[in-house]
């Protein structure tokens, strides 16, 4: 019997790369990577095709003969995530896709009654209804966590004026509100959902969160591995001036402090993700060791 084809949008990105790798490791699927730079693709997918989330027809071509699709959008690239999500849903419906997995995030606007404005969370959540109403045979919503990788990327520790290296953020370092994981582990959850659609494809929400930590927990973990970092808390209005996009992050930290990253009542969604994952999730301690 021929392996079912799974299309992975954003196959070269943080989430998509892990999804491709986990699906390939399962050996039960034909994995089709979608990229806007086909000539640069060097991942493990069985095949790679060009498509752009802003171009409906290119998506229809990419989704042809596919059983399932995994779709993720990137706010930080300036994407209109609602429009892109709509295009992906329309293309999947037009081509007969049976299992649609959407990478979403909590609806901060609803959770906080408009107190916090975090578009890169809320805009993704607004696509959820489009997916639910499309009538796919199977649909799954995966919620991505804060990535361990952010600490060597966008939020890497910086040299400070006092001679230490560390973080200056607008979040209380004592509060255990950070749901986070190795982002490559998103692939284990997605592969599990595609493998067990009867269990995870009924509009289920799967929240990837290996640990729930405070920033002090993070500092302690690094200390155990011989790395000393400092932490300074600053008011949100000060942090908002640090760099382009900092205001969005200050709003996000405010939301985390009040509601946690995954929001109220997330325990069941987190457990569901761990149960469906194809293998154990990587702890922060193990991840540090691998760096």
N, C-alpha and C positions, 0 to 999 in steps of 0.2 A: 504494500500500500504506500502511495506517495506521501511524503511528509507534507503537512499543512504549512502554507506560507504565512509567516508573520512579518508584517512591515513595521519597521522601527523608524519613526520620525526623529530627527535630531541625533542621528547615529554617531556623530563625532563629538557630541556634547557630554556634560558631566553625567546625566542620567542615561542617555541613549547608549553610550559606550558600554556601560555595565549591563544594560538590558540585552544588547547584542551578544555580549560574552556569555551571559547566563543561559540565554536561549540556545546558543551554539553548543554549550557544554551539555545541555539536556539531550541533544542528539535526536530529538523527536520532531524538529521543525526545520523548514527551509527558511532561513532568515534573510530578509531583503532590507538592506540599509538604505535609508533615504538621506541624501546630502545635497547641498547646493553647490558643492565643489567636488564633483565626481572624480576629477583627475587627481585630487589629493587624497582620496579615501584609501586608507591602508588597514582598516579594521578586519575583524574575523568573520564578518557576515558572508553567507554563501553567495550573495549577489549584491550589487549596489546600483541604485538608480538615482537620477536627478529628480527633485521636485522642490517646490517652494510653497510654504504654507499660505502665501499671499496669492497663489495662482491655482485656482480650483481645477483647471484642466490638467495641470501637471500632477496634482494629487490623484485625480481619477486614473491617470496612466500608471502611477506608482502603485495604486491599490488593486489594480486589475488581477483577478484570480486569487486574491488574498483571502485567507480565512480570518485573520485577526490583524489589528493595527494597534500600536502603542504610540500615543501622541503627547508630546510635550512642547510647550512654547517657551520663549525666552524674553521676559520683560526687559532684562538689562540690555538687550540689543535694540530696544525701542519698538518692540512688537506690539501691534494691536491684538492682544491675546484673545479677546472676544471674537473679533472678526476671523482670526486664524482658526480658532476652535470651531467656529461655524462652518468654515470651508472644509475642515477635516471631516466633520460630521456629514456634511452634504456629499462629499466625495465617497465616503465609506458607504453611505446609503445607496448611492448611485451604482456602486460596483458590487453590491451584495456582501459586504463584509459582515461576518457573523458575530465576532467578539471585538468590541471597542474598549480599549483601556485608555483612560484619560488621566494624565498626571495633573492633579489639582492641589488646592490648598484651602485651609479654613476660610470662611467668609467673615473677615475681620469687621466689615461694616455692620453685618447683622449681629455678630457676637457682642460687639462693643456698643451697639446702638448708635453708631456713627461717631463715637468718641475718638477713634483712631482711624487714620487714612493710610492704608497700606495696599495700594493698587496691585502690587505683584502677588499678593495673596487673594484679594477680593475679586480681581478681574478673572483669574482662573476659575474661582468658585462659581462665577456667573455663567460659565459654559456648562456646568453640571446639568442644569435643567434641559439644555439642548440635547445632551447625550441621552438623558432619561426619556425624553419625549420622542426620540428618533425611532424607537421600536426595534433596536438591535436584539437579536436572539440572546446575546450575552453582553453585559456591560459591567465594567469594574472601574472604581475610582481609587487611584493610589495617591496618597498624600506624601510628598517628599519632606524630609526633615531638614534641619540645619545640618550642613555637611561638616564632618571633621575637616575636610579639605579646605574649607573657608579659612582655617587658621594658618594655612600656608599659601593662601590666595588673597581674596579681597580683604580679609581681616587678619593678615599676618601681623605678628608683633613688630612694633616699631621702636627704634632707639629714642629715648626720652632725654629731656634736658638734665634730669637728675643722674644721668649716667646708667640708668637701668634700661632694660628692653622689655617691652610688654604692651599692654592694651590700655587705651583711654577711650572709654565707651560710656554711653548714658544708660547703664543698666546696673541695678543693685547686684553686686557679686555674690551676695549671700543667698539669693533666691533660686531655688531649684525649678527652673521654668524652661530650660533649654532641652527640647526633644531633638536628639541628634543621632547621626549614624555615618558610617562610611557610605558615601553616595553610590559606590559600586554595588552595594547590597540591594539597591532598588531593583536590580536585575533579578535577584533571587525571588523577590516578591512577585514581580511581573511574570516570570517564568512559571512560578507556582500557580498563579491565577489562570494563565493560558492552559496549563496542564490539567487543572481541575475546575473547568468552567461551571460545573453543576454546583460546586461549593463556593466559588468566588465570583461568579459572573452574573449574579442576580441583583445588580445595582449595589453590590457590596462596596464598603469603604475600607481600605486597607492603609493604615498609617504607619509608615516606616519610622520607628524610633527605637534604637537599640538601648539607649540610656536616657535618663532625665537628670540633667546636671545643673549646677550653678557654675558661675565663672570661677568661684573659689575651688570647686571640685576639679575644674580644668587645670588650675594652677597647681593643685596638689598632685594630680596625675603626672604633669610634666616634671614636678619635683622628684617624684619616685623614679623618674627616668633620667635624673641628673641635669634637668634643665630648669633654671630659675628665671621666672618671668614676674613682672610687676603688673598691678592693675590699678587704674585710677578711674573713679566715677566722676563724670561731669554732667551738668544739667543738659536736658534734651536740646534746649535752645542754643547752647554752646556747641554741642556735638554737630548740630544741624549745619553749622557753618564750615565744617572741616573739609568737605569735598563734595563734588557733584553727586547727588543721590543720598547724601548723609541725612537729609531731613526725612526721607522715606524710611531709612534705617532707624532713626530716632523714634519715629512713630511705631515701627515694628517692635523695638525694644520695650516701649511703653505698653504695647498690647501684650507682649510676652509676660511682663511683670504682673499684669492684672489677671490674665487668662491662661497663661502658658502658651508655648508655641502651637501645639495642636488644638488648644481650646478646651472648654469644659466637656467632661464626659468622653474623653478620647481613649480611655483605657481599653474598651472593647475593640475599637478599631486597631489599636496597637497590637493587642494579643492576636487578632485575626491575621495581621500581616506576618507576625512571627510564626504562626501555625502553618500558613500557606507557603512560606519561604522554602526554597528547595534545599537550603543548607543553613547552618548556624550563621548568625549575624556577627560581624567583627566588632569587638569591644574597643573602646578608645585606647585602653592600655596596649592592646595588641597592635592597633593602628600606629601608635607612636613608635613601637618597636620596629615597624616596617618602614619607617621614614629614613 
